[in-house]
């Protein structure tokens, strides 16, 4: 089995990676993927909250 990041032989202590560095690279890729979801953007959430308050204060 080889490291999925760089293809070197896997180190048992860092399986399935060859080193701490490659494990960190994989973790960073995974986190970047989840942070790409638009609803996770703090500015979008703030804007949505302001619009919700404005809509709630208007009499219908
Ligand atoms: Zn590696």
PDB file of the backbone (N, CA, C, O) and the ligand in Angstrom, with CONECT records:
HET     ZN  A 101       1
ATOM      1  N   UNK A   1       0.848  -1.201   0.000  1.00  0.00           N
ATOM      2  CA  UNK A   1       0.000   0.000   0.000  1.00  0.00           C
ATOM      3  C   UNK A   1       0.880   1.246   0.000  1.00  0.00           C
ATOM      4  O   UNK A   1       1.914   1.288   0.666  1.00  0.00           O
ATOM      5  N   UNK A   2       0.453   2.272  -0.762  1.00  0.00           N
ATOM      6  CA  UNK A   2       1.251   3.495  -0.835  1.00  0.00           C
ATOM      7  C   UNK A   2       0.430   4.706  -0.408  1.00  0.00           C
ATOM      8  O   UNK A   2      -0.801   4.685  -0.416  1.00  0.00           O
ATOM      9  N   UNK A   3       1.150   5.762  -0.036  1.00  0.00           N
ATOM     10  CA  UNK A   3       0.518   6.992   0.432  1.00  0.00           C
ATOM     11  C   UNK A   3      -0.386   7.594  -0.668  1.00  0.00           C
ATOM     12  O   UNK A   3       0.066   7.786  -1.797  1.00  0.00           O
ATOM     13  N   UNK A   4      -1.674   7.895  -0.338  1.00  0.00           N
ATOM     14  CA  UNK A   4      -2.571   8.468  -1.347  1.00  0.00           C
ATOM     15  C   UNK A   4      -2.205   9.892  -1.747  1.00  0.00           C
ATOM     16  O   UNK A   4      -2.686  10.382  -2.769  1.00  0.00           O
ATOM     17  N   UNK A   5      -1.361  10.571  -0.961  1.00  0.00           N
ATOM     18  CA  UNK A   5      -0.981  11.955  -1.269  1.00  0.00           C
ATOM     19  C   UNK A   5       0.220  12.001  -2.206  1.00  0.00           C
ATOM     20  O   UNK A   5       0.174  12.672  -3.236  1.00  0.00           O
ATOM     21  N   UNK A   6       1.303  11.288  -1.855  1.00  0.00           N
ATOM     22  CA  UNK A   6       2.530  11.399  -2.642  1.00  0.00           C
ATOM     23  C   UNK A   6       2.970  10.081  -3.268  1.00  0.00           C
ATOM     24  O   UNK A   6       3.881  10.077  -4.096  1.00  0.00           O
ATOM     25  N   UNK A   7       2.338   8.945  -2.892  1.00  0.00           N
ATOM     26  CA  UNK A   7       2.653   7.670  -3.520  1.00  0.00           C
ATOM     27  C   UNK A   7       3.822   6.919  -2.901  1.00  0.00           C
ATOM     28  O   UNK A   7       4.182   5.847  -3.387  1.00  0.00           O
ATOM     29  N   UNK A   8       4.433   7.457  -1.830  1.00  0.00           N
ATOM     30  CA  UNK A   8       5.527   6.754  -1.165  1.00  0.00           C
ATOM     31  C   UNK A   8       4.983   5.612  -0.315  1.00  0.00           C
ATOM     32  O   UNK A   8       3.775   5.496  -0.110  1.00  0.00           O
ATOM     33  N   UNK A   9       5.898   4.762   0.182  1.00  0.00           N
ATOM     34  CA  UNK A   9       5.468   3.657   1.024  1.00  0.00           C
ATOM     35  C   UNK A   9       4.849   4.179   2.312  1.00  0.00           C
ATOM     36  O   UNK A   9       5.319   5.154   2.898  1.00  0.00           O
ATOM     37  N   UNK A  10       3.778   3.506   2.743  1.00  0.00           N
ATOM     38  CA  UNK A  10       3.057   3.926   3.943  1.00  0.00           C
ATOM     39  C   UNK A  10       3.853   3.644   5.213  1.00  0.00           C
ATOM     40  O   UNK A  10       4.459   2.582   5.358  1.00  0.00           O
ATOM     41  N   UNK A  11       3.843   4.608   6.127  1.00  0.00           N
ATOM     42  CA  UNK A  11       4.464   4.417   7.440  1.00  0.00           C
ATOM     43  C   UNK A  11       3.375   3.947   8.410  1.00  0.00           C
ATOM     44  O   UNK A  11       2.346   4.611   8.531  1.00  0.00           O
ATOM     45  N   UNK A  12       3.575   2.806   9.111  1.00  0.00           N
ATOM     46  CA  UNK A  12       2.507   2.258   9.979  1.00  0.00           C
ATOM     47  C   UNK A  12       1.936   3.273  10.966  1.00  0.00           C
ATOM     48  O   UNK A  12       0.732   3.254  11.222  1.00  0.00           O
ATOM     49  N   UNK A  13       2.770   4.167  11.534  1.00  0.00           N
ATOM     50  CA  UNK A  13       2.258   5.128  12.524  1.00  0.00           C
ATOM     51  C   UNK A  13       1.392   6.211  11.893  1.00  0.00           C
ATOM     52  O   UNK A  13       0.644   6.889  12.598  1.00  0.00           O
ATOM     53  N   UNK A  14       1.481   6.384  10.579  1.00  0.00           N
ATOM     54  CA  UNK A  14       0.713   7.439   9.911  1.00  0.00           C
ATOM     55  C   UNK A  14      -0.256   6.872   8.882  1.00  0.00           C
ATOM     56  O   UNK A  14      -0.736   7.610   8.022  1.00  0.00           O
ATOM     57  N   UNK A  15      -0.555   5.564   8.955  1.00  0.00           N
ATOM     58  CA  UNK A  15      -1.437   4.940   7.988  1.00  0.00           C
ATOM     59  C   UNK A  15      -2.725   5.723   7.787  1.00  0.00           C
ATOM     60  O   UNK A  15      -3.260   6.214   8.781  1.00  0.00           O
ATOM     61  N   UNK A  16      -3.274   5.883   6.572  1.00  0.00           N
ATOM     62  CA  UNK A  16      -2.737   5.311   5.335  1.00  0.00           C
ATOM     63  C   UNK A  16      -1.717   6.212   4.641  1.00  0.00           C
ATOM     64  O   UNK A  16      -1.504   6.090   3.434  1.00  0.00           O
ATOM     65  N   UNK A  17      -1.086   7.112   5.391  1.00  0.00           N
ATOM     66  CA  UNK A  17      -0.145   8.065   4.794  1.00  0.00           C
ATOM     67  C   UNK A  17       1.297   7.675   5.097  1.00  0.00           C
ATOM     68  O   UNK A  17       1.548   6.754   5.874  1.00  0.00           O
ATOM     69  N   UNK A  18       2.254   8.389   4.472  1.00  0.00           N
ATOM     70  CA  UNK A  18       3.665   8.062   4.663  1.00  0.00           C
ATOM     71  C   UNK A  18       4.257   8.926   5.765  1.00  0.00           C
ATOM     72  O   UNK A  18       5.314   8.595   6.301  1.00  0.00           O
ATOM     73  N   UNK A  19       3.593  10.036   6.117  1.00  0.00           N
ATOM     74  CA  UNK A  19       4.164  10.966   7.088  1.00  0.00           C
ATOM     75  C   UNK A  19       3.063  11.857   7.666  1.00  0.00           C
ATOM     76  O   UNK A  19       1.942  11.892   7.159  1.00  0.00           O
ATOM     77  N   UNK A  20       3.407  12.573   8.732  1.00  0.00           N
ATOM     78  CA  UNK A  20       2.483  13.523   9.345  1.00  0.00           C
ATOM     79  C   UNK A  20       2.089  14.601   8.352  1.00  0.00           C
ATOM     80  O   UNK A  20       0.947  15.059   8.331  1.00  0.00           O
ATOM     81  N   UNK A  21       3.069  15.008   7.514  1.00  0.00           N
ATOM     82  CA  UNK A  21       2.832  16.058   6.542  1.00  0.00           C
ATOM     83  C   UNK A  21       1.722  15.666   5.562  1.00  0.00           C
ATOM     84  O   UNK A  21       0.819  16.456   5.288  1.00  0.00           O
ATOM     85  N   UNK A  22       1.799  14.435   5.036  1.00  0.00           N
ATOM     86  CA  UNK A  22       0.789  13.997   4.077  1.00  0.00           C
ATOM     87  C   UNK A  22      -0.572  13.844   4.751  1.00  0.00           C
ATOM     88  O   UNK A  22      -1.599  14.116   4.130  1.00  0.00           O
ATOM     89  N   UNK A  23      -0.594  13.411   6.018  1.00  0.00           N
ATOM     90  CA  UNK A  23      -1.856  13.326   6.747  1.00  0.00           C
ATOM     91  C   UNK A  23      -2.463  14.725   6.896  1.00  0.00           C
ATOM     92  O   UNK A  23      -3.676  14.890   6.770  1.00  0.00           O
ATOM     93  N   UNK A  24      -1.625  15.731   7.162  1.00  0.00           N
ATOM     94  CA  UNK A  24      -2.090  17.114   7.281  1.00  0.00           C
ATOM     95  C   UNK A  24      -2.615  17.631   5.947  1.00  0.00           C
ATOM     96  O   UNK A  24      -3.621  18.339   5.903  1.00  0.00           O
ATOM     97  N   UNK A  25      -1.932  17.275   4.860  1.00  0.00           N
ATOM     98  CA  UNK A  25      -2.372  17.694   3.527  1.00  0.00           C
ATOM     99  C   UNK A  25      -3.762  17.150   3.241  1.00  0.00           C
ATOM    100  O   UNK A  25      -4.629  17.864   2.737  1.00  0.00           O
ATOM    101  N   UNK A  26      -3.967  15.863   3.570  1.00  0.00           N
ATOM    102  CA  UNK A  26      -5.270  15.248   3.323  1.00  0.00           C
ATOM    103  C   UNK A  26      -6.346  15.910   4.173  1.00  0.00           C
ATOM    104  O   UNK A  26      -7.456  16.152   3.700  1.00  0.00           O
ATOM    105  N   UNK A  27      -6.012  16.207   5.446  1.00  0.00           N
ATOM    106  CA  UNK A  27      -6.972  16.858   6.342  1.00  0.00           C
ATOM    107  C   UNK A  27      -7.341  18.245   5.821  1.00  0.00           C
ATOM    108  O   UNK A  27      -8.509  18.633   5.850  1.00  0.00           O
ATOM    109  N   UNK A  28      -6.341  18.990   5.342  1.00  0.00           N
ATOM    110  CA  UNK A  28      -6.581  20.332   4.800  1.00  0.00           C
ATOM    111  C   UNK A  28      -7.499  20.277   3.582  1.00  0.00           C
ATOM    112  O   UNK A  28      -8.391  21.111   3.426  1.00  0.00           O
ATOM    113  N   UNK A  29      -7.268  19.281   2.718  1.00  0.00           N
ATOM    114  CA  UNK A  29      -8.134  19.132   1.544  1.00  0.00           C
ATOM    115  C   UNK A  29      -9.557  18.851   1.970  1.00  0.00           C
ATOM    116  O   UNK A  29     -10.505  19.394   1.402  1.00  0.00           O
ATOM    117  N   UNK A  30      -9.705  17.997   2.974  1.00  0.00           N
ATOM    118  CA  UNK A  30     -11.029  17.613   3.457  1.00  0.00           C
ATOM    119  C   UNK A  30     -11.735  18.842   4.050  1.00  0.00           C
ATOM    120  O   UNK A  30     -12.919  19.064   3.795  1.00  0.00           O
ATOM    121  N   UNK A  31     -11.003  19.640   4.845  1.00  0.00           N
ATOM    122  CA  UNK A  31     -11.596  20.824   5.477  1.00  0.00           C
ATOM    123  C   UNK A  31     -11.967  21.867   4.432  1.00  0.00           C
ATOM    124  O   UNK A  31     -13.040  22.466   4.502  1.00  0.00           O
ATOM    125  N   UNK A  32     -11.077  22.087   3.459  1.00  0.00           N
ATOM    126  CA  UNK A  32     -11.367  23.051   2.396  1.00  0.00           C
ATOM    127  C   UNK A  32     -12.631  22.667   1.652  1.00  0.00           C
ATOM    128  O   UNK A  32     -13.423  23.531   1.274  1.00  0.00           O
ATOM    129  N   UNK A  33     -12.820  21.387   1.444  1.00  0.00           N
ATOM    130  CA  UNK A  33     -14.015  20.913   0.749  1.00  0.00           C
ATOM    131  C   UNK A  33     -15.281  21.238   1.509  1.00  0.00           C
ATOM    132  O   UNK A  33     -16.282  21.638   0.915  1.00  0.00           O
ATOM    133  N   UNK A  34     -15.242  21.066   2.854  1.00  0.00           N
ATOM    134  CA  UNK A  34     -16.444  21.317   3.643  1.00  0.00           C
ATOM    135  C   UNK A  34     -16.688  22.813   3.821  1.00  0.00           C
ATOM    136  O   UNK A  34     -17.836  23.245   3.923  1.00  0.00           O
ATOM    137  N   UNK A  35     -15.595  23.624   3.861  1.00  0.00           N
ATOM    138  CA  UNK A  35     -15.758  25.070   3.997  1.00  0.00           C
ATOM    139  C   UNK A  35     -16.272  25.718   2.723  1.00  0.00           C
ATOM    140  O   UNK A  35     -16.679  26.879   2.742  1.00  0.00           O
ATOM    141  N   UNK A  36     -16.258  24.975   1.604  1.00  0.00           N
ATOM    142  CA  UNK A  36     -16.699  25.532   0.324  1.00  0.00           C
ATOM    143  C   UNK A  36     -18.224  25.629   0.249  1.00  0.00           C
ATOM    144  O   UNK A  36     -18.758  26.211  -0.695  1.00  0.00           O
ATOM    145  N   UNK A  37     -18.923  25.069   1.225  1.00  0.00           N
ATOM    146  CA  UNK A  37     -20.381  25.153   1.228  1.00  0.00           C
ATOM    147  C   UNK A  37     -20.802  26.606   1.486  1.00  0.00           C
ATOM    148  O   UNK A  37     -20.394  27.176   2.498  1.00  0.00           O
ATOM    149  N   UNK A  38     -21.616  27.234   0.593  1.00  0.00           N
ATOM    150  CA  UNK A  38     -21.942  28.660   0.693  1.00  0.00           C
ATOM    151  C   UNK A  38     -22.585  29.040   2.026  1.00  0.00           C
ATOM    152  O   UNK A  38     -22.315  30.127   2.538  1.00  0.00           O
ATOM    153  N   UNK A  39     -23.425  28.180   2.602  1.00  0.00           N
ATOM    154  CA  UNK A  39     -24.135  28.526   3.830  1.00  0.00           C
ATOM    155  C   UNK A  39     -23.192  28.655   5.021  1.00  0.00           C
ATOM    156  O   UNK A  39     -23.586  29.186   6.059  1.00  0.00           O
ATOM    157  N   UNK A  40     -21.927  28.170   4.889  1.00  0.00           N
ATOM    158  CA  UNK A  40     -20.965  28.269   5.976  1.00  0.00           C
ATOM    159  C   UNK A  40     -20.282  29.635   5.999  1.00  0.00           C
ATOM    160  O   UNK A  40     -19.548  29.936   6.940  1.00  0.00           O
ATOM    161  N   UNK A  41     -20.510  30.470   4.977  1.00  0.00           N
ATOM    162  CA  UNK A  41     -19.862  31.775   4.907  1.00  0.00           C
ATOM    163  C   UNK A  41     -20.442  32.713   5.969  1.00  0.00           C
ATOM    164  O   UNK A  41     -21.651  32.948   5.970  1.00  0.00           O
ATOM    165  N   UNK A  42     -19.605  33.265   6.889  1.00  0.00           N
ATOM    166  CA  UNK A  42     -20.119  34.131   7.961  1.00  0.00           C
ATOM    167  C   UNK A  42     -20.835  35.368   7.428  1.00  0.00           C
ATOM    168  O   UNK A  42     -21.846  35.783   7.993  1.00  0.00           O
ATOM    169  N   UNK A  43     -20.327  35.962   6.350  1.00  0.00           N
ATOM    170  CA  UNK A  43     -20.961  37.165   5.802  1.00  0.00           C
ATOM    171  C   UNK A  43     -22.341  36.850   5.245  1.00  0.00           C
ATOM    172  O   UNK A  43     -23.274  37.635   5.414  1.00  0.00           O
ATOM    173  N   UNK A  44     -22.473  35.716   4.587  1.00  0.00           N
ATOM    174  CA  UNK A  44     -23.769  35.318   4.061  1.00  0.00           C
ATOM    175  C   UNK A  44     -24.766  35.096   5.194  1.00  0.00           C
ATOM    176  O   UNK A  44     -25.934  35.471   5.086  1.00  0.00           O
ATOM    177  N   UNK A  45     -24.300  34.488   6.273  1.00  0.00           N
ATOM    178  CA  UNK A  45     -25.174  34.215   7.406  1.00  0.00           C
ATOM    179  C   UNK A  45     -25.630  35.532   8.043  1.00  0.00           C
ATOM    180  O   UNK A  45     -26.791  35.673   8.426  1.00  0.00           O
ATOM    181  N   UNK A  46     -24.690  36.510   8.154  1.00  0.00           N
ATOM    182  CA  UNK A  46     -25.028  37.807   8.735  1.00  0.00           C
ATOM    183  C   UNK A  46     -26.052  38.533   7.862  1.00  0.00           C
ATOM    184  O   UNK A  46     -27.016  39.106   8.370  1.00  0.00           O
ATOM    185  N   UNK A  47     -25.835  38.503   6.552  1.00  0.00           N
ATOM    186  CA  UNK A  47     -26.746  39.166   5.630  1.00  0.00           C
ATOM    187  C   UNK A  47     -28.139  38.531   5.697  1.00  0.00           C
ATOM    188  O   UNK A  47     -29.148  39.237   5.683  1.00  0.00           O
ATOM    189  N   UNK A  48     -28.189  37.232   5.769  1.00  0.00           N
ATOM    190  CA  UNK A  48     -29.464  36.517   5.834  1.00  0.00           C
ATOM    191  C   UNK A  48     -30.197  36.878   7.122  1.00  0.00           C
ATOM    192  O   UNK A  48     -31.420  37.015   7.123  1.00  0.00           O
ATOM    193  N   UNK A  49     -29.448  37.036   8.231  1.00  0.00           N
ATOM    194  CA  UNK A  49     -30.070  37.375   9.499  1.00  0.00           C
ATOM    195  C   UNK A  49     -30.649  38.790   9.462  1.00  0.00           C
ATOM    196  O   UNK A  49     -31.745  39.029   9.969  1.00  0.00           O
ATOM    197  N   UNK A  50     -29.901  39.738   8.853  1.00  0.00           N
ATOM    198  CA  UNK A  50     -30.388  41.116   8.743  1.00  0.00           C
ATOM    199  C   UNK A  50     -31.658  41.189   7.900  1.00  0.00           C
ATOM    200  O   UNK A  50     -32.598  41.905   8.244  1.00  0.00           O
ATOM    201  N   UNK A  51     -31.681  40.445   6.796  1.00  0.00           N
ATOM    202  CA  UNK A  51     -32.870  40.431   5.941  1.00  0.00           C
ATOM    203  C   UNK A  51     -34.056  39.812   6.658  1.00  0.00           C
ATOM    204  O   UNK A  51     -35.192  40.251   6.481  1.00  0.00           O
ATOM    205  N   UNK A  52     -33.799  38.810   7.455  1.00  0.00           N
ATOM    206  CA  UNK A  52     -34.872  38.158   8.205  1.00  0.00           C
ATOM    207  C   UNK A  52     -35.461  39.123   9.233  1.00  0.00           C
ATOM    208  O   UNK A  52     -36.677  39.175   9.415  1.00  0.00           O
ATOM    209  N   UNK A  53     -34.581  39.898   9.914  1.00  0.00           N
ATOM    210  CA  UNK A  53     -35.070  40.872  10.902  1.00  0.00           C
ATOM    211  C   UNK A  53     -35.885  41.970  10.230  1.00  0.00           C
ATOM    212  O   UNK A  53     -36.929  42.375  10.742  1.00  0.00           O
ATOM    213  N   UNK A  54     -35.398  42.464   9.056  1.00  0.00           N
ATOM    214  CA  UNK A  54     -36.087  43.511   8.330  1.00  0.00           C
ATOM    215  C   UNK A  54     -37.483  43.016   7.908  1.00  0.00           C
ATOM    216  O   UNK A  54     -38.465  43.751   8.016  1.00  0.00           O
ATOM    217  N   UNK A  55     -37.557  41.800   7.441  1.00  0.00           N
ATOM    218  CA  UNK A  55     -38.829  41.227   7.011  1.00  0.00           C
ATOM    219  C   UNK A  55     -39.774  41.055   8.195  1.00  0.00           C
ATOM    220  O   UNK A  55     -40.982  41.251   8.066  1.00  0.00           O
ATOM    221  N   UNK A  56     -39.212  40.683   9.365  1.00  0.00           N
ATOM    222  CA  UNK A  56     -40.040  40.439  10.544  1.00  0.00           C
ATOM    223  C   UNK A  56     -40.596  41.747  11.102  1.00  0.00           C
ATOM    224  O   UNK A  56     -41.681  41.748  11.685  1.00  0.00           O
ATOM    225  N   UNK A  57     -39.863  42.889  10.932  1.00  0.00           N
ATOM    226  CA  UNK A  57     -40.305  44.162  11.500  1.00  0.00           C
ATOM    227  C   UNK A  57     -41.357  44.839  10.631  1.00  0.00           C
ATOM    228  O   UNK A  57     -42.046  45.751  11.089  1.00  0.00           O
ATOM    229  N   UNK A  58     -41.487  44.399   9.372  1.00  0.00           N
ATOM    230  CA  UNK A  58     -42.487  45.002   8.485  1.00  0.00           C
ATOM    231  C   UNK A  58     -43.888  44.481   8.800  1.00  0.00           C
ATOM    232  O   UNK A  58     -44.090  43.273   8.923  1.00  0.00           O
ATOM    233  N   UNK A  59     -44.844  45.384   8.929  1.00  0.00           N
ATOM    234  CA  UNK A  59     -46.235  44.910   9.105  1.00  0.00           C
ATOM    235  C   UNK A  59     -46.787  44.370   7.794  1.00  0.00           C
ATOM    236  O   UNK A  59     -46.520  44.933   6.731  1.00  0.00           O
ATOM    237  N   UNK A  60     -47.549  43.290   7.858  1.00  0.00           N
ATOM    238  CA  UNK A  60     -48.073  42.699   6.637  1.00  0.00           C
ATOM    239  C   UNK A  60     -49.517  43.075   6.438  1.00  0.00           C
ATOM    240  O   UNK A  60     -50.132  42.666   5.454  1.00  0.00           O
TER     241      UNK A  60
HETATM  242 ZN    ZN A 101       3.039  10.832   1.468  1.00  0.00          ZN
END
